[in-house]
């Protein structure tokens, strides 16, 4: 039996006299703890896995990266933990900066109130940025984005984009989503007096693990109690939900684009070939340096020749060869 359940039994069996009588505590003693509560967040990990206390204490500071000190401790049941901050700025940034994950499971954060009873808090809602894909240009407006976002969940914010009017590859809205309900995959609307349907696709940023059958976060396909045709669907690989519901954040997209550009930048040129037609790679530098690191000299041969003379340079640095002198007996030409 959990301590909270035993506490409730003690409240029912409490006597007015004796050791179980109510004892008064002065307000100043209570307020000293209340000030600590104001710097706390209560978190719940939505999933069937148990919490590894040491892993949680080690990993979460690396994910949150607080500027000031942070202490994390588990609360014993229902995958609950408390995070005590030393700075209100750290607390606010982390509270609004989600959704956060631990071992691919969603973390729902709540601020304690009243006496700070964690069991009285609600952990059913989390904020997600949702990308509305495949919308026609005529529907890429803040008003339409708000309308479509309200069909997903309670809308919190609209990303107006660089143009200021939601025009772009997709529209982006932040909603307060009920994590006990299935993810919405798409929205189909029909404009009044226009005989045409419009279907937009929904994709979620920072989406944790979810069930591919029922679309609810917190468990996997094989753990789903609603999946009566589990074996058939495993064989056919047909599921109602899939990885296509995940969307990269705008920052992830920019990083991927920069990495692609770096990888596509040519580091070597192939402007030399041999008489048999085979190509030979050549570094963009005009010199090839061999030997020990202390023999390194400027790679601009013309500057060296101007200062010392071509003959002197060759004598003082025999390990330096120009690309034109590096041959193996074949005739080279440009």
Buried (B, 14 or more C-beta within 10 A) or exposed (E): EEEBEEEEEEEEEEEEEEEEEEEEEEEEEEEEEBEEBEBBBBBBBBBEBEBEEEEBBEBBBEEBEBEEEBEBEBBEEEBBBBBBBBBEEBBEBBBEEBBBBBBEBBBBBBEBEEEBEBBEBEBBBBBBBBBBBEBEEEBBBBEBBBBBBEEBBEBBEBBBBEEEEBEBEBBBBBBEBEBEEBBBBEBEBEEEEEEEEBEBBBBBBBBBBBBBBBBBBBBEBEEBEEBEEBEEBEEEEEBBBEEEBEBBEBEEEEEEEEEEEEEEEEEEEEEBBBEEEEEEEBEEEEBBBEEEEEEEBEBEBEEBBEEBEEEEBBEEBEEBBEBEEEEEEEEBEE
